[in-house]
Amino acid sequence: MTTEIYEVVKFTAKRKLACRVCGKRFSRAHTFENTINPFNKNAAGVMKGYAEVWRDVKALAEAWQPDDLCTKCAEVSA
């Protein structure tokens, strides 16, 4: 059995926020990733290249909105 390894494109988004309950400043980070592979195609049906996959991953990261509760307030509200 052969295993193919596809190139992974990663982008880490970081946000600095203030808790909506207590006002404490904190940060959140999340890594978005996608691979360059034959199944990842654009609207024309052609395999996406590095630049297209990078744009997609970056768009996901820019649209990401983390929860604006600090860890302590999130534990209390749960």
C-alpha positions as CSV (number, residue, x, y, z in Angstrom):
1,M,0.0,0.0,0.0
2,T,1.4,3.4,-0.9
3,T,0.8,6.5,1.2
4,E,0.9,9.9,-0.4
5,I,1.9,12.8,1.7
6,Y,0.4,16.1,0.7
7,E,1.9,19.5,1.4
8,V,0.1,21.2,4.3
9,V,-0.5,24.9,4.3
10,K,-0.9,26.4,7.8
11,F,-1.9,29.9,9.1
12,T,-2.1,30.8,12.7
13,A,-4.6,33.5,13.7
14,K,-4.1,35.4,17.0
15,R,-6.6,37.7,18.7
16,K,-6.3,39.9,21.7
17,L,-9.6,40.4,23.4
18,A,-11.2,41.9,26.6
19,C,-13.6,39.6,28.5
20,R,-17.2,40.9,28.0
21,V,-18.0,40.0,31.7
22,C,-15.0,41.1,33.8
23,G,-12.9,43.2,31.3
24,K,-9.7,41.1,31.7
25,R,-7.4,41.2,28.7
26,F,-6.5,37.8,27.2
27,S,-5.5,36.3,23.9
28,R,-6.6,33.4,21.8
29,A,-4.9,31.6,18.9
30,H,-6.1,29.0,16.4
31,T,-4.2,27.3,13.6
32,F,-6.0,26.8,10.3
33,E,-4.7,24.3,7.8
34,N,-5.4,22.7,4.4
35,T,-3.5,20.5,2.0
36,I,-2.5,20.8,-1.6
37,N,-3.9,17.6,-3.0
38,P,-5.7,16.3,-6.2
39,F,-9.1,16.4,-4.5
40,N,-8.8,20.1,-3.5
41,K,-10.0,21.8,-6.7
42,N,-11.2,25.3,-7.6
43,A,-14.4,26.3,-9.4
44,A,-12.9,25.4,-12.8
45,G,-12.2,21.9,-11.6
46,V,-8.4,22.3,-11.6
47,M,-6.3,21.3,-8.6
48,K,-5.6,24.3,-6.4
49,G,-2.0,25.5,-6.2
50,Y,-0.2,26.8,-3.1
51,A,-1.3,30.4,-3.6
52,E,-5.0,29.5,-3.9
53,V,-4.9,27.2,-0.9
54,W,-3.0,29.9,1.1
55,R,-5.8,32.5,0.2
56,D,-8.5,30.0,1.4
57,V,-6.7,29.3,4.7
58,K,-6.0,33.0,5.3
59,A,-9.7,33.9,4.6
60,L,-10.8,31.3,7.2
61,A,-8.4,32.8,9.7
62,E,-9.5,36.3,9.1
63,A,-13.2,35.3,9.5
64,W,-12.5,33.5,12.8
65,Q,-14.2,35.1,15.8
66,P,-13.2,33.5,19.1
67,D,-15.4,33.6,22.2
68,D,-14.9,36.8,24.2
69,L,-15.0,35.2,27.6
70,C,-11.9,34.6,29.7
71,T,-11.3,31.1,31.0
72,K,-12.5,32.0,34.5
73,C,-15.7,33.6,33.3
74,A,-16.3,30.7,30.9
75,E,-16.0,28.2,33.7
76,V,-18.4,30.1,35.9
77,S,-21.0,30.4,33.1
78,A,-20.8,26.7,32.2
